Amino acid sequence: MDTATLRDALEDAGLSQYQSEAYITLLQLGSASATEIADGCTVPTARIYDVIRDLERKGYVETYEQDSLHARAVEPGSVLSELRSRAELLSSAAEEIETRWEAPTVDRHKISIVKRFQTVFDRAAEGIANAEDEVQLSISESNFHALRDILVDAVDRGVIVKVSLHADTRGDPAPPSIDQFTDAATEVRYRPLPTPFIALIDRTDACFAPTRGSLNEYGVLIHDRSLTYIFHWYFLTCLWEAWDEIYSVRSEEPPIIYTDIRRCLRDIEPLYAAGETVVLTVEGYDTTTGERVSRRGRVTDLVYAGASNHNKPVPLAQLAGQVAIYITDNDGDTTSVGGWGAVLEDIEATRLIVTDITDAEERMDT
């Protein structure tokens, strides 16, 4: 580093121009009188005494009397420590500025466009770590491994984790190992094609990045229930319904847990149509007050577009409009239950649990 650059650095560290020049001169001379220091730099002789005293107060030099005022540079340990500390602080500040520029904070009802996939991935990991009800993921196997520990914690908390696993590359990849999903997912379906990265968390947050290898790398971060609902339907129709299930820990016998009212209705509709009694526990939000509520009762009506076909599941197209389940408790009070974004029903369900199924013969026996 040349003298001019060193002087600039010292000025950035808090010294004035005269102080920087006097200090550099004293480093070269070792020790010198005030007059000799002034002769070796551009500091006026009339100012040199004040400059030396200022350097002494800052801990750069020490003075002593020898016919006239003399000074010498002190052992630079403390000076070096201060400079390095300042350098580390500035470096950290630079990194933080870069991070905040690339990953702006997502405020409520806001969409953020970010530049790097890693920013999207990190936000998804943060959201999963704080999830309470449900996580829906479209993810490659390698990224699943990176999130596995966080997903294990989520499943352990009772979060429903649905994973649409896709191939990392084009071609005909080997089927994924099933063992990797143990304790880290509720259900997994496999799509042997590259797919965008999507994380949908508790119906409120969506993290999206296009298929890796796309012309432009970017990501979209959303904190808005209505917009996240659009991504939910993309996930449901393109990344979930059409693909084979390769892993599931969902029970086929009560209690059977659902987070999607449409799937719940598709499963219980044939039972209800056959005259069986289906008892449902519903957890969710009161659509009037927004408060958390829980209700239990037998299913007394199902509302959806189109006619029932008892031999086949209700097509997804018939469930794109209003879907509602009515339950009646032992006191005869009936509650209407809707799904994500319900406004017409009494409750927006976040979890539906089939707790009992009784056919007509069993009811007669009892």
C-alpha positions as CSV (number, residue, x, y, z in Angstrom):
1,M,0.0,0.0,0.0
2,D,1.5,3.4,-1.0
3,T,1.6,6.4,1.3
4,A,-1.4,8.1,-0.3
5,T,-3.6,5.1,0.1
6,L,-2.5,4.6,3.8
7,R,-3.3,8.2,4.4
8,D,-6.8,7.8,3.0
9,A,-7.3,4.7,5.1
10,L,-6.3,6.5,8.3
11,E,-8.6,9.3,7.4
12,D,-11.5,6.8,6.9
13,A,-10.6,5.5,10.4
14,G,-11.2,8.9,11.9
15,L,-7.9,10.9,11.6
16,S,-7.8,14.3,10.0
17,Q,-5.5,14.9,7.0
18,Y,-2.9,16.6,9.2
19,Q,-3.1,13.9,11.8
20,S,-2.7,11.2,9.2
21,E,0.4,12.9,7.6
22,A,2.0,13.5,11.0
23,Y,1.5,9.9,12.1
24,I,2.9,8.4,8.9
25,T,5.9,10.7,9.1
26,L,6.5,9.6,12.7
27,L,6.2,5.9,11.8
28,Q,9.1,6.5,9.3
29,L,11.2,8.6,11.7
30,G,10.6,6.4,14.8
31,S,10.9,9.4,17.2
32,A,11.4,13.0,16.4
33,S,10.9,16.5,17.6
34,A,7.8,18.4,16.7
35,T,9.8,20.6,14.3
36,E,11.3,17.5,12.5
37,I,7.8,16.0,12.1
38,A,6.6,19.3,10.6
39,D,9.6,19.4,8.2
40,G,8.8,15.8,7.1
41,C,5.2,16.4,6.1
42,T,2.9,19.2,5.0
43,V,1.6,20.1,8.4
44,P,2.3,23.8,9.2
45,T,4.8,24.3,12.0
46,A,2.2,26.5,13.8
47,R,-0.2,23.5,13.9
48,I,2.1,20.6,14.6
49,Y,1.9,20.9,18.3
50,D,-1.9,20.7,18.4
51,V,-1.8,17.8,15.9
52,I,0.7,15.8,18.0
53,R,-1.4,16.4,21.2
54,D,-4.5,15.1,19.3
55,L,-2.7,12.0,18.2
56,E,-1.6,11.4,21.7
57,R,-5.2,11.6,23.0
58,K,-6.2,9.1,20.3
59,G,-3.5,6.7,21.5
60,Y,-1.4,6.8,18.3
61,V,1.7,8.5,19.8
62,E,3.3,9.5,23.1
63,T,5.2,12.7,23.8
64,Y,8.1,13.6,25.9
65,E,10.2,16.6,26.6
66,Q,13.9,16.8,25.4
67,D,14.8,20.4,25.1
68,S,11.6,20.7,23.0
69,L,8.5,18.6,22.5
70,H,9.3,15.2,21.0
71,A,7.0,12.3,20.0
72,R,7.2,8.7,19.1
73,A,4.7,6.3,17.8
74,V,3.4,3.9,20.4
75,E,3.4,0.1,20.0
76,P,0.7,-0.2,17.4
77,G,-1.2,-3.1,19.0
78,S,-4.2,-1.1,20.1
79,V,-4.2,0.9,16.9
80,L,-4.1,-2.2,14.8
81,S,-6.8,-3.8,16.8
82,E,-9.1,-0.8,16.3
83,L,-8.4,-0.7,12.6
84,R,-9.1,-4.4,12.2
85,S,-12.2,-4.1,14.3
86,R,-13.4,-1.2,12.1
87,A,-12.6,-3.3,9.0
88,E,-14.6,-6.2,10.3
89,L,-17.5,-4.0,11.1
90,L,-17.5,-2.4,7.7
91,S,-17.2,-5.8,6.0
92,S,-20.1,-7.1,8.1
93,A,-22.1,-4.0,7.2
94,A,-21.3,-4.6,3.5
95,E,-22.5,-8.2,3.7
96,E,-25.7,-7.2,5.6
97,I,-26.5,-4.5,3.0
98,E,-26.0,-7.1,0.2
99,T,-28.3,-9.6,2.1
100,R,-31.0,-7.0,2.7
101,W,-30.8,-5.8,-0.9
102,E,-31.2,-9.4,-2.3
103,A,-33.7,-10.5,0.3
104,P,-36.1,-7.6,1.2
105,T,-38.3,-8.1,4.2
106,V,-41.8,-9.4,3.3
107,D,-44.4,-7.3,4.9
108,R,-48.0,-8.3,5.2
109,H,-49.9,-8.3,1.9
110,K,-46.8,-7.8,0.0
111,I,-45.0,-9.5,-3.0
112,S,-41.3,-9.3,-3.2
113,I,-39.2,-10.3,-6.2
114,V,-35.7,-11.5,-5.3
115,K,-32.7,-12.3,-7.4
116,R,-31.4,-15.6,-6.0
117,F,-32.9,-19.0,-5.5
118,Q,-31.1,-19.3,-2.2
119,T,-33.1,-16.3,-0.9
120,V,-36.3,-18.2,-1.7
121,F,-35.0,-21.4,-0.2
122,D,-34.0,-19.7,3.0
123,R,-37.3,-18.0,3.4
124,A,-39.1,-21.3,2.9
125,A,-36.9,-22.9,5.5
126,E,-37.8,-20.1,8.0
127,G,-41.5,-20.5,7.2
128,I,-41.4,-24.3,7.7
129,A,-39.6,-23.9,11.0
130,N,-42.5,-21.7,12.2
131,A,-45.4,-23.6,10.5
132,E,-48.4,-24.6,12.7
133,D,-50.9,-26.4,10.4
134,E,-49.7,-27.4,6.9
135,V,-46.8,-27.2,4.5
136,Q,-47.1,-28.0,0.8
137,L,-43.8,-28.4,-1.0
138,S,-42.7,-28.8,-4.7
139,I,-39.1,-29.7,-4.3
140,S,-36.2,-31.6,-5.8
141,E,-34.6,-34.5,-3.9
142,S,-31.4,-32.6,-3.2
143,N,-33.3,-29.7,-1.7
144,F,-35.5,-32.1,0.3
145,H,-32.4,-33.4,1.9
146,A,-31.3,-29.9,2.8
147,L,-34.7,-29.2,4.5
148,R,-35.1,-32.7,6.0
149,D,-34.2,-31.8,9.6
150,I,-36.6,-28.8,9.6
151,L,-39.4,-31.0,8.1
152,V,-38.8,-33.7,10.8
153,D,-39.3,-31.0,13.5
154,A,-42.5,-29.8,11.7
155,V,-44.0,-33.3,11.5
156,D,-43.1,-33.9,15.1
157,R,-45.1,-30.7,16.0
158,G,-48.2,-32.2,14.2
159,V,-47.8,-30.2,11.0
160,I,-49.2,-31.9,7.9
161,V,-46.4,-32.0,5.3
162,K,-47.3,-32.8,1.7
163,V,-44.3,-33.2,-0.7
164,S,-44.4,-33.2,-4.5
165,L,-41.0,-34.5,-5.2
166,H,-39.6,-33.8,-8.7
167,A,-36.5,-34.9,-10.6
168,D,-33.4,-32.7,-10.4
169,T,-32.7,-33.1,-14.1
170,R,-34.4,-34.1,-17.3
171,G,-34.4,-37.7,-18.4
172,D,-35.5,-40.9,-16.7
173,P,-34.1,-40.7,-13.2
174,A,-34.1,-43.6,-10.8
175,P,-37.1,-43.7,-8.4
176,P,-36.4,-42.0,-5.1
177,S,-35.6,-44.0,-1.9
178,I,-38.7,-44.2,0.3
179,D,-36.7,-44.4,3.5
180,Q,-35.6,-40.8,3.3
181,F,-39.2,-39.6,3.9
182,T,-39.6,-41.4,7.3
183,D,-40.6,-38.8,10.0
184,A,-40.1,-36.0,7.5
185,A,-43.4,-36.0,5.5
186,T,-47.0,-37.0,5.8
187,E,-47.5,-37.7,2.1
188,V,-45.2,-37.7,-0.9
189,R,-46.0,-37.9,-4.6
190,Y,-43.4,-38.1,-7.3
191,R,-43.2,-36.2,-10.6
192,P,-40.3,-37.4,-12.8
193,L,-39.9,-34.0,-14.4
194,P,-38.2,-30.7,-13.4
195,T,-40.6,-28.4,-11.7
196,P,-40.6,-25.0,-10.1
197,F,-39.8,-24.8,-6.4
198,I,-42.8,-24.0,-4.3
199,A,-43.4,-23.8,-0.6
200,L,-46.9,-23.0,0.7
201,I,-47.0,-22.5,4.5
202,D,-50.2,-22.2,6.7
203,R,-52.2,-20.8,3.7
204,T,-50.5,-17.4,4.1
205,D,-46.9,-17.6,2.7
206,A,-45.8,-18.7,-0.7
207,C,-42.2,-19.1,-1.9
208,F,-41.7,-19.7,-5.6
209,A,-38.7,-20.1,-7.9
210,P,-38.8,-21.2,-11.5
211,T,-37.4,-24.5,-12.7
212,R,-33.6,-24.6,-12.1
213,G,-31.8,-23.8,-15.4
214,S,-34.4,-21.3,-16.5
215,L,-33.1,-18.4,-18.5
216,N,-33.5,-15.9,-15.6
217,E,-33.0,-16.8,-12.0
218,Y,-35.4,-15.0,-9.7
219,G,-37.9,-15.8,-7.0
220,V,-41.2,-14.6,-5.7
221,L,-42.1,-14.3,-2.0
222,I,-45.7,-13.7,-1.1
223,H,-47.4,-13.0,2.3
224,D,-51.0,-12.9,1.3
225,R,-53.7,-15.5,1.7
226,S,-55.5,-14.8,-1.6
227,L,-52.4,-15.0,-3.8
228,T,-51.1,-18.0,-2.0
229,Y,-54.5,-19.7,-2.8
230,I,-53.7,-19.4,-6.5
231,F,-50.4,-21.2,-5.9
232,H,-52.3,-23.8,-3.9
233,W,-54.5,-24.6,-6.9
234,Y,-51.5,-24.8,-9.2
235,F,-49.9,-27.2,-6.7
236,L,-53.1,-29.3,-6.4
237,T,-53.9,-29.6,-10.2
238,C,-50.4,-29.8,-11.7
239,L,-48.2,-31.1,-9.0
240,W,-50.4,-33.3,-6.9
241,E,-53.6,-34.9,-8.2
242,A,-52.1,-36.3,-11.4
243,W,-49.1,-38.0,-9.8
244,D,-48.7,-41.3,-8.0
245,E,-48.3,-41.5,-4.2
246,I,-45.0,-43.1,-3.2
247,Y,-45.2,-42.5,0.6
248,S,-47.9,-41.9,3.1
249,V,-48.4,-42.2,6.9
250,R,-52.1,-41.1,6.7
251,S,-54.4,-43.6,8.4
252,E,-57.1,-45.3,6.4
253,E,-59.2,-45.8,9.5
254,P,-60.5,-43.2,12.0
255,P,-59.1,-40.9,13.1
256,I,-58.3,-39.7,9.5
257,I,-56.9,-36.2,9.3
258,Y,-57.4,-33.8,6.4
259,T,-56.3,-30.3,5.8
260,D,-58.1,-29.9,2.4
261,I,-61.9,-29.9,2.6
262,R,-62.2,-31.0,-1.0
263,R,-60.2,-34.2,-0.4
264,C,-62.2,-34.8,2.8
265,L,-65.5,-34.4,0.9
266,R,-64.3,-36.8,-2.0
267,D,-63.5,-39.5,0.6
268,I,-66.6,-39.2,2.7
269,E,-69.2,-38.5,0.0
270,P,-69.6,-42.2,-1.0
271,L,-70.0,-43.2,2.7
272,Y,-72.6,-40.4,3.3
273,A,-74.4,-41.3,0.1
274,A,-74.6,-45.0,1.2
275,G,-76.3,-43.9,4.5
276,E,-73.3,-44.3,6.8
277,T,-72.8,-42.0,9.7
278,V,-69.6,-40.0,9.5
279,V,-68.6,-38.1,12.6
280,L,-66.3,-35.2,12.0
281,T,-64.2,-32.9,14.3
282,V,-63.4,-29.6,12.7
283,E,-60.7,-27.2,13.7
284,G,-60.4,-23.7,12.2
285,Y,-61.5,-20.1,12.4
286,D,-64.9,-18.6,12.9
287,T,-65.5,-16.6,9.7
288,T,-67.2,-13.8,11.6
289,T,-64.9,-13.2,14.5
290,G,-61.7,-14.8,13.2
291,E,-61.2,-16.7,16.5
292,R,-59.9,-20.3,16.6
293,V,-62.8,-22.8,17.1
294,S,-63.4,-26.5,17.2
295,R,-66.7,-28.3,16.5
296,R,-67.7,-32.0,16.4
297,G,-70.8,-33.6,14.9
298,R,-72.1,-36.0,12.4
299,V,-72.1,-35.1,8.7
300,T,-75.6,-34.0,7.7
301,D,-75.1,-32.5,4.2
302,L,-72.5,-32.0,1.5
303,V,-72.5,-29.1,-0.9
304,Y,-70.6,-29.0,-4.2
305,A,-71.3,-28.4,-7.9
306,G,-72.7,-31.2,-10.0
307,A,-74.3,-34.5,-9.2
308,S,-73.0,-37.4,-7.1
309,N,-71.5,-40.5,-8.8
310,H,-71.3,-43.0,-6.1
311,N,-69.1,-45.3,-8.1
312,K,-66.3,-42.8,-8.6
313,P,-64.7,-40.0,-6.6
314,V,-66.1,-36.5,-7.2
315,P,-64.1,-35.0,-10.0
316,L,-61.9,-32.1,-9.0
317,A,-63.6,-29.9,-11.5
318,Q,-66.8,-30.2,-9.6
319,L,-65.0,-29.0,-6.5
320,A,-63.6,-25.8,-7.9
321,G,-66.6,-23.7,-6.7
322,Q,-68.2,-23.7,-3.3
323,V,-67.5,-26.7,-1.2
324,A,-69.2,-27.1,2.2
325,I,-69.8,-29.8,4.8
326,Y,-72.6,-29.5,7.3
327,I,-72.2,-31.1,10.7
328,T,-74.8,-31.4,13.5
329,D,-73.9,-32.0,17.1
330,N,-75.8,-33.9,19.8
331,D,-77.8,-30.8,20.7
332,G,-79.1,-30.5,17.2
333,D,-77.0,-27.4,16.3
334,T,-75.8,-27.4,12.7
335,T,-72.5,-25.8,11.6
336,S,-71.5,-25.1,8.0
337,V,-67.8,-25.8,7.3
338,G,-65.9,-24.3,4.4
339,G,-62.3,-24.6,3.2
340,W,-59.5,-22.1,2.5
341,G,-60.9,-18.6,2.2
342,A,-64.5,-19.6,3.3
343,V,-66.8,-16.6,3.6
344,L,-70.3,-18.2,3.3
345,E,-69.8,-20.8,5.9
346,D,-69.6,-20.6,9.7
347,I,-66.0,-22.0,9.9
348,E,-63.0,-22.0,7.7
349,A,-61.5,-25.4,8.4
350,T,-57.8,-25.8,8.8
351,R,-58.1,-29.4,9.9
352,L,-60.9,-32.0,9.5
353,I,-60.7,-35.2,11.4
354,V,-63.0,-38.2,10.7
355,T,-63.3,-39.6,14.1
356,D,-65.9,-42.3,13.5
357,I,-67.7,-44.1,10.6
358,T,-70.7,-46.3,11.4
359,D,-72.7,-48.1,8.7
360,A,-76.5,-48.7,8.9
361,E,-76.2,-52.3,10.2
362,E,-73.9,-51.3,13.0
363,R,-76.4,-48.6,14.1
364,M,-79.2,-51.1,14.1
365,D,-77.1,-53.5,16.2
366,T,-76.5,-50.9,18.8
